Amino acid sequence: MGATGSATFPAAGGGPISAEATWTGAAAMELSISCPDGVSTTRTGASGLSVEVDDTHGSGTCTVTLAVPQGETGPVDYSVTVEPAA
């Protein structure tokens, strides 16, 4: 991802969803999950960051986003895992 970019990934709604991201090249990043019914969460932190939402009453596709916070610069190598929450 570029110096001021973000990457998005689809996630099936209708149940609990978790996402975890690891990266190199930035001290902190922002990881979020947003679902069509309005359920969402966002966290900013170091590599190994995770978020979880309960979209049990929702439907449709949620979006997981990993973004470089404003003010951060440089390329970022990343890995994102999205799965139903345990």
C-alpha positions as CSV (number, residue, x, y, z in Angstrom):
1,M,0.0,0.0,0.0
2,G,1.2,3.5,-0.7
3,A,2.3,6.1,1.8
4,T,-1.2,7.5,2.3
5,G,-3.3,4.6,1.2
6,S,-5.7,2.0,2.5
7,A,-6.7,-1.5,1.6
8,T,-10.2,-2.9,1.8
9,F,-11.4,-6.5,2.0
10,P,-15.0,-7.9,1.9
11,A,-16.3,-10.0,4.9
12,A,-19.6,-11.9,5.0
13,G,-22.0,-10.3,7.4
14,G,-24.7,-12.0,9.4
15,G,-22.5,-13.1,12.3
16,P,-19.5,-12.2,14.4
17,I,-16.5,-11.1,12.3
18,S,-12.9,-10.7,13.4
19,A,-9.9,-9.2,11.5
20,E,-6.2,-9.2,12.4
21,A,-3.4,-7.2,10.7
22,T,0.3,-7.4,10.8
23,W,2.7,-5.1,8.9
24,T,6.1,-3.6,8.6
25,G,7.0,-0.1,7.5
26,A,4.7,1.9,9.8
27,A,4.7,2.3,13.6
28,A,0.9,2.4,13.8
29,M,-2.1,1.7,11.4
30,E,-5.8,1.8,11.6
31,L,-7.9,-1.3,11.3
32,S,-11.7,-1.2,11.0
33,I,-14.8,-3.3,10.2
34,S,-17.9,-1.6,8.9
35,C,-21.2,-3.4,8.1
36,P,-24.2,-2.2,6.1
37,D,-26.6,-2.2,9.2
38,G,-24.4,0.3,11.0
39,V,-22.2,-2.0,13.1
40,S,-18.6,-0.9,13.0
41,T,-15.4,-0.6,15.0
42,T,-12.0,1.0,14.5
43,R,-8.8,0.7,16.3
44,T,-5.4,2.3,15.8
45,G,-2.2,0.5,17.0
46,A,0.9,-1.4,16.4
47,S,1.3,-4.5,14.2
48,G,-0.7,-7.4,15.5
49,L,-3.8,-5.2,15.8
50,S,-7.2,-7.0,15.8
51,V,-10.9,-5.9,15.8
52,E,-14.2,-7.7,16.1
53,V,-17.8,-6.9,15.6
54,D,-21.0,-8.9,16.1
55,D,-23.2,-8.5,13.0
56,T,-25.6,-11.3,14.0
57,H,-28.6,-9.3,13.1
58,G,-27.2,-7.9,9.9
59,S,-27.0,-9.1,6.4
60,G,-24.9,-8.2,3.4
61,T,-21.2,-7.7,3.0
62,C,-19.1,-5.9,5.6
63,T,-15.9,-4.1,4.8
64,V,-12.5,-4.5,6.5
65,T,-10.1,-1.6,6.0
66,L,-6.5,-1.3,6.9
67,A,-5.3,2.3,6.6
68,V,-2.1,4.3,7.1
69,P,-2.9,7.0,9.7
70,Q,-2.7,10.6,8.6
71,G,0.8,11.9,9.0
72,E,2.5,8.5,8.4
73,T,4.7,8.1,5.4
74,G,6.5,5.3,3.5
75,P,5.5,2.0,2.0
76,V,3.9,-0.7,4.1
77,D,4.0,-4.5,3.7
78,Y,1.0,-6.0,5.3
79,S,-1.1,-9.2,5.9
80,V,-4.8,-9.1,6.9
81,T,-6.8,-12.2,8.1
82,V,-10.6,-12.0,8.1
83,E,-12.7,-14.7,9.5
84,P,-15.8,-15.5,11.5
85,A,-15.2,-14.6,15.2
86,A,-14.7,-17.6,17.5
